[in-house]
Amino acid sequence: MTTLLINSGALNWTVVLDNRATPAADLLQALIAGRALDEADARPVDGLMLLSIDRPTLAPSVDGDGMFGWSGVPRAVWGGNAAIALACRGSVEAPGFLPRRLDLTLPAQPGYPDVIQALNLGGVELHRVPVGLRGRAVAANGAPRPFAQIDVSGLWHRSFDYVDETSPSTIDTIAAVAPGLARFRDGAGLQARVWQLQLQPQRSALLDDALPGARRIRVSAGVPFAPGSATDVIAIAGLGDTTEILHVDAIASPVTPDEVLVDLRHPLAEAHVRGGEVRNAQLAGASAWSPIQHGVHAGDRSVCLANGGVLATAGDLIEIDGGGVPSEIATLTRVTAIADAGGFYSLPPLHRASLIRLRAQHAAELQPAEATFVLEPSLAAMRGDVVFPI
């Protein structure tokens, strides 16, 4: 404290100045910071970004060069109990990219209230949205090659992995999955295997609409659910041709003799309407495990595999395991096609690869044709014709 005596004519003032510094805990400051990076080229994501977080005392902010974060007043954020770490969940969204969910932990503050330690996320990779690749297989003179076989012969994870046609692939093979995966997984030990689905005759029906993100559904009695089983699953019919395959975690006490509450291992990815069919099913005929390359994020529709041989196993489901979270099941589509009578082909929507090389083969051609394409995320679908050599 500093005391000043001020005299002005007949008036005297005593002024006490508080020159103590305001504690850091009472100052608005950045508490979480990161930089959004494009997975395909490791460059910062520029432009519009939408941030959300489940703590109302944190406010979002976005700067140029991919910088983003949340700020707040530490005393309000920790509520006076800075000795504990705070768990929170945020998300980052940007046009042309899948939303990236972030499971965050604000560290405990041993130096509180004078020293506040922020959480630095470093680079946060965003995965590009899937792109549908379609085109036509044609002869050198432009004539269509009907029923040509179209396969993937090269995949490059990042754009700078590819220099020319001699550049070795950095993804062994890729699988298209639906719906988008439920969980973020990273680190060593991620793996995938292929299953066959055997639908059982028992049927139930949804008694309520079920929205994306739901972990509990109300269904009619009829299906013999098997909570916690590794191979017993349920198939929930969705809108159009979509079907979700899910493990059951638990069965709540029946609401009535005619209905039950079912707790799911993972949240629903799609919307399902009341009356939708729920069937009992079993997984059978598992393939060997294949290591997963380059991790997976929630919402991914493509999985990079180090061993393409597992896709030769019969089956239309893929199991994703590892990363410290329970395994999940998704519908599998192999990235291959046979052209129609006009030579036109279509591949399932893909991402996670920056460039893809296709090989076309046809009985009337002595040599296969190859063409390399850049998967451009600004396009929902792109055209890629494959021309056979003379």
C-alpha positions in Angstrom: 0.0 0.0 0.0 1.1 3.6 -0.7 -0.4 6.6 1.1 -0.5 10.1 -0.5 -1.4 13.3 1.3 -2.8 15.9 -1.0 -3.4 19.5 0.0 -5.4 22.0 -2.1 -6.1 25.3 -0.5 -8.3 24.6 2.6 -8.9 21.0 1.6 -6.7 18.0 2.4 -7.1 14.5 1.0 -5.5 11.2 2.0 -5.3 8.8 -0.9 -4.3 5.2 -0.4 -3.0 3.5 -3.5 -3.3 -0.3 -3.8 -0.3 -1.2 -5.9 -0.6 -4.9 -5.4 -0.7 -6.9 -8.6 -4.1 -8.5 -9.5 -3.7 -12.3 -9.0 -3.5 -14.2 -12.2 -6.6 -16.2 -11.1 -8.7 -13.1 -11.6 -7.5 -12.2 -15.1 -9.2 -13.3 -18.3 -6.6 -15.4 -20.2 -6.1 -18.2 -22.7 -6.5 -21.5 -20.9 -6.6 -23.9 -23.9 -4.7 -23.3 -27.1 -4.1 -25.4 -30.3 -3.5 -25.2 -34.0 -5.8 -26.9 -36.4 -3.9 -28.8 -39.1 -5.0 -30.4 -42.4 -4.1 -34.1 -42.1 -3.5 -34.3 -45.8 -0.6 -31.7 -46.0 0.1 -30.7 -42.3 -0.7 -27.1 -43.2 -2.8 -24.9 -40.8 -6.5 -24.8 -41.5 -7.4 -21.3 -42.3 -10.8 -19.6 -42.4 -14.0 -20.2 -40.5 -13.9 -22.5 -37.5 -16.7 -23.4 -35.1 -15.7 -24.3 -31.5 -17.8 -25.8 -28.8 -17.1 -27.0 -25.2 -19.1 -28.3 -22.3 -18.0 -25.7 -19.8 -19.9 -22.4 -19.9 -17.1 -20.5 -18.1 -14.8 -21.0 -21.2 -15.2 -18.8 -24.2 -14.0 -19.8 -27.7 -11.6 -17.8 -29.8 -10.1 -18.3 -33.3 -7.1 -16.6 -34.8 -5.4 -16.8 -38.1 -3.0 -19.6 -39.2 -5.2 -22.3 -37.7 -4.9 -21.0 -34.1 -7.9 -21.7 -31.8 -8.6 -22.0 -28.1 -10.8 -21.2 -25.1 -10.2 -18.4 -22.6 -11.7 -17.7 -19.1 -11.1 -16.4 -15.7 -9.4 -19.2 -13.7 -11.2 -18.4 -10.5 -14.5 -18.9 -12.3 -13.4 -21.9 -14.2 -12.0 -23.8 -11.2 -14.6 -22.4 -8.8 -11.9 -21.8 -6.2 -10.8 -25.4 -6.1 -7.7 -25.3 -8.4 -6.2 -28.4 -6.8 -8.2 -30.7 -9.1 -7.8 -31.3 -12.9 -10.9 -30.5 -14.9 -12.2 -32.9 -17.6 -14.1 -31.3 -20.5 -15.1 -32.2 -24.0 -14.8 -29.8 -26.9 -15.0 -29.9 -30.7 -13.5 -28.1 -33.6 -15.3 -27.8 -36.9 -14.2 -26.3 -40.2 -15.6 -26.4 -43.8 -14.3 -29.3 -45.8 -13.3 -31.3 -42.6 -15.0 -33.8 -40.3 -15.7 -32.4 -36.8 -12.8 -33.2 -34.4 -13.9 -34.1 -30.9 -11.4 -33.3 -28.2 -11.4 -35.0 -24.8 -9.5 -32.4 -22.7 -8.1 -32.2 -19.2 -7.3 -28.8 -17.7 -4.4 -29.4 -15.3 -4.5 -28.8 -11.6 -2.9 -25.5 -10.6 -0.3 -25.8 -7.9 0.7 -22.2 -8.3 -2.8 -20.8 -7.9 -3.8 -18.0 -7.6 -0.6 -16.3 -8.8 0.6 -18.7 -11.5 -1.8 -20.3 -14.0 -0.8 -23.2 -16.3 -2.6 -23.3 -19.6 -3.2 -26.4 -21.7 -1.3 -26.4 -25.0 -2.7 -28.9 -27.5 -0.1 -28.3 -30.1 -1.1 -29.4 -33.6 -4.6 -30.9 -33.9 -5.2 -32.8 -37.1 -8.5 -32.5 -38.9 -9.6 -35.2 -41.3 -11.0 -34.1 -44.7 -14.5 -35.0 -45.6 -15.0 -38.1 -47.8 -15.0 -37.7 -51.6 -16.8 -39.9 -54.0 -14.7 -40.9 -57.0 -16.5 -41.9 -60.2 -15.5 -42.0 -63.8 -15.2 -44.1 -67.0 -12.8 -46.8 -68.3 -12.1 -46.1 -72.0 -9.8 -47.4 -74.7 -7.2 -45.1 -76.3 -9.7 -44.1 -79.0 -12.3 -43.1 -76.5 -14.5 -46.1 -76.8 -15.9 -47.3 -73.5 -14.6 -50.5 -71.9 -17.7 -52.2 -70.4 -17.3 -54.3 -67.3 -13.7 -53.3 -66.8 -12.3 -54.2 -63.4 -11.3 -51.2 -61.3 -8.9 -51.6 -58.3 -6.7 -49.4 -56.1 -3.0 -49.8 -56.9 -1.6 -46.9 -54.8 -2.5 -44.8 -51.8 -0.6 -41.8 -50.4 -1.6 -40.5 -46.9 -0.2 -37.0 -47.3 0.2 -35.0 -50.4 4.0 -34.6 -49.9 4.4 -38.4 -49.8 3.9 -38.4 -53.5 6.6 -37.1 -55.8 5.9 -39.1 -59.0 4.7 -42.5 -60.1 7.7 -44.2 -58.5 6.8 -42.9 -55.0 6.0 -45.9 -52.7 2.5 -46.0 -51.2 2.2 -44.9 -47.6 -1.1 -46.8 -47.1 -1.2 -50.5 -47.8 -4.9 -50.6 -48.4 -8.1 -48.7 -47.5 -11.5 -49.8 -46.5 -14.7 -47.8 -46.6 -17.0 -48.1 -43.6 -20.5 -46.9 -42.7 -21.8 -45.2 -40.7 -19.0 -43.0 -39.4 -16.9 -44.5 -36.6 -18.0 -43.6 -33.1 -14.6 -43.2 -31.2 -11.3 -41.5 -31.5 -8.4 -43.9 -31.4 -4.7 -43.2 -31.5 -1.3 -44.7 -30.6 0.1 -48.2 -31.1 -1.9 -51.4 -31.1 -4.9 -50.3 -33.3 -6.2 -53.2 -35.3 -9.1 -54.3 -37.5 -10.6 -57.6 -38.6 -13.4 -58.7 -40.9 -16.6 -60.6 -39.7 -19.5 -62.2 -41.4 -23.0 -61.2 -40.1 -25.6 -63.9 -39.4 -29.0 -62.4 -38.8 -31.2 -64.3 -36.5 -35.0 -64.8 -36.9 -36.1 -62.9 -33.8 -37.3 -59.3 -34.3 -38.2 -56.4 -32.2 -39.2 -52.8 -33.0 -38.1 -49.4 -31.8 -40.8 -47.8 -29.6 -39.4 -44.3 -29.9 -37.5 -42.3 -32.5 -33.8 -42.7 -31.8 -31.5 -39.7 -32.6 -27.7 -39.7 -33.3 -25.7 -39.8 -30.1 -28.3 -41.9 -28.2 -26.9 -44.6 -25.9 -30.2 -46.1 -24.8 -33.1 -47.3 -27.0 -36.6 -48.5 -26.0 -37.7 -51.6 -28.0 -40.4 -54.1 -27.9 -39.8 -57.5 -26.4 -38.8 -60.3 -28.7 -35.1 -60.3 -29.3 -33.0 -62.3 -26.8 -30.3 -59.6 -26.1 -26.9 -60.7 -24.9 -25.3 -57.9 -22.9 -21.5 -57.9 -22.9 -21.1 -60.6 -25.6 -18.3 -60.2 -28.1 -20.1 -61.9 -30.9 -23.8 -61.2 -30.2 -24.9 -57.9 -31.7 -28.1 -56.2 -32.8 -28.9 -54.8 -36.2 -31.0 -51.6 -36.2 -32.6 -50.7 -39.5 -32.3 -47.0 -40.3 -33.7 -44.6 -43.0 -33.1 -45.8 -46.5 -30.6 -48.7 -46.7 -28.7 -47.8 -43.6 -28.3 -50.4 -40.9 -26.3 -50.0 -37.7 -24.6 -53.0 -36.0 -24.0 -52.5 -32.3 -23.0 -54.4 -29.2 -25.4 -54.3 -26.2 -23.8 -53.2 -22.9 -26.7 -53.8 -20.6 -30.5 -54.4 -20.4 -32.4 -52.2 -18.0 -35.3 -53.6 -16.0 -38.3 -54.0 -18.4 -40.5 -51.0 -18.4 -43.4 -53.4 -19.0 -43.5 -57.0 -20.0 -43.7 -55.9 -23.6 -40.8 -53.5 -23.7 -37.2 -53.2 -22.6 -34.5 -50.5 -22.3 -31.3 -51.4 -24.1 -28.0 -49.7 -23.3 -25.6 -49.6 -26.3 -21.8 -49.8 -26.2 -21.4 -46.9 -28.5 -23.8 -44.0 -29.4 -26.0 -44.2 -32.5 -24.5 -42.6 -35.6 -27.7 -42.3 -37.5 -31.3 -41.4 -36.9 -33.8 -44.2 -36.6 -37.6 -43.8 -36.6 -40.2 -45.3 -34.3 -41.2 -48.7 -35.6 -37.8 -49.5 -37.1 -36.8 -53.1 -37.0 -34.3 -54.4 -34.5 -32.9 -57.9 -35.1 -30.6 -60.2 -33.2 -27.4 -61.1 -35.0 -24.2 -62.9 -34.5 -20.6 -62.3 -35.8 -18.9 -65.3 -37.3 -15.9 -66.3 -39.4 -13.4 -63.6 -38.1 -10.4 -62.9 -40.2 -6.9 -62.3 -38.8 -6.2 -58.9 -37.3 -4.6 -56.2 -39.5 -2.8 -53.2 -37.9 -4.5 -49.9 -38.6 -2.3 -47.1 -40.0 -2.6 -43.4 -39.2 -5.2 -43.8 -36.4 -8.9 -43.2 -36.6 -11.1 -40.3 -35.5 -14.8 -40.2 -34.6 -16.8 -39.8 -37.8 -14.2 -41.4 -40.1 -15.6 -43.2 -43.2 -12.3 -44.8 -44.3 -9.8 -47.0 -42.4 -6.2 -47.4 -43.5 -4.9 -51.0 -43.1 -1.4 -52.3 -43.1 -2.4 -55.8 -44.3 -4.8 -55.8 -47.3 -5.1 -59.5 -47.1 -7.7 -59.4 -44.4 -10.1 -57.9 -47.0 -9.9 -61.1 -49.0 -11.8 -62.8 -46.1 -15.5 -63.1 -46.7 -17.6 -60.7 -44.6 -19.3 -57.4 -44.8 -18.5 -56.1 -41.3 -15.3 -54.7 -39.9 -14.3 -54.5 -36.2 -12.1 -51.7 -35.0 -10.2 -52.2 -31.8 -7.6 -50.6 -29.6 -6.8 -47.1 -28.3 -8.1 -47.8 -24.8 -11.8 -47.8 -25.8 -14.1 -50.7 -26.5 -14.1 -52.1 -30.0 -16.9 -51.2 -32.5 -18.5 -52.7 -35.5 -19.1 -51.0 -38.9 -20.4 -52.0 -42.3 -17.5 -52.7 -44.7 -17.3 -51.8 -48.3 -14.3 -52.8 -50.3 -12.8 -50.1 -52.6 -13.1 -51.8 -55.9 -15.6 -51.7 -58.7 -16.7 -53.3 -62.0 -17.7 -50.8 -64.7 -21.2 -51.0 -66.2 -22.1 -51.5 -69.8 -21.1 -48.0 -70.6 -17.7 -48.2 -68.9 -18.8 -46.1 -66.0 -17.6 -47.0 -62.4 -18.2 -45.6 -59.0 -16.2 -46.0 -55.8 -17.5 -45.5 -52.2 -16.7 -42.1 -50.6 -13.1 -42.0 -49.4 -10.8 -39.8 -47.4 -7.6 -40.3 -45.3 -5.7 -40.6 -48.5 -4.5 -37.5 -50.4 -3.9 -39.3 -53.6 -5.2 -42.5 -55.0 -4.0 -44.5 -58.0 -6.5 -46.7 -59.9 -5.8 -49.7 -62.1 -8.3 -50.8 -64.8 -8.2 -54.2 -66.5 -10.2 -55.4 -69.4 -10.1 -58.6 -71.5 -9.8 -56.7 -74.7 -6.7 -54.8 -73.5 -3.2 -56.3 -73.5 -2.0 -54.0 -70.6 -3.8 -52.5 -67.6 -4.4 -48.8 -67.4 -3.4 -46.7 -64.4 -4.3 -43.1 -63.4 -3.5 -41.1 -60.2 -6.0 -38.6 -58.8 -5.9 -36.0 -56.0 -8.9 -36.4 -53.7 -10.2 -32.9 -53.5 -12.3 -32.2 -50.3 -14.1 -29.2 -51.8 -16.0 -31.7 -54.1 -18.6 -34.1 -52.8 -17.9 -36.2 -55.9 -15.2 -36.0 -58.6 -14.7 -37.4 -62.0 -11.7 -39.7 -62.8 -11.5 -41.4 -66.1 -9.0 -44.2 -66.7 -7.6 -44.5 -70.3 -6.0 -47.7 -71.6 -2.7 -47.3 -73.4 -2.4 -47.7 -77.1 
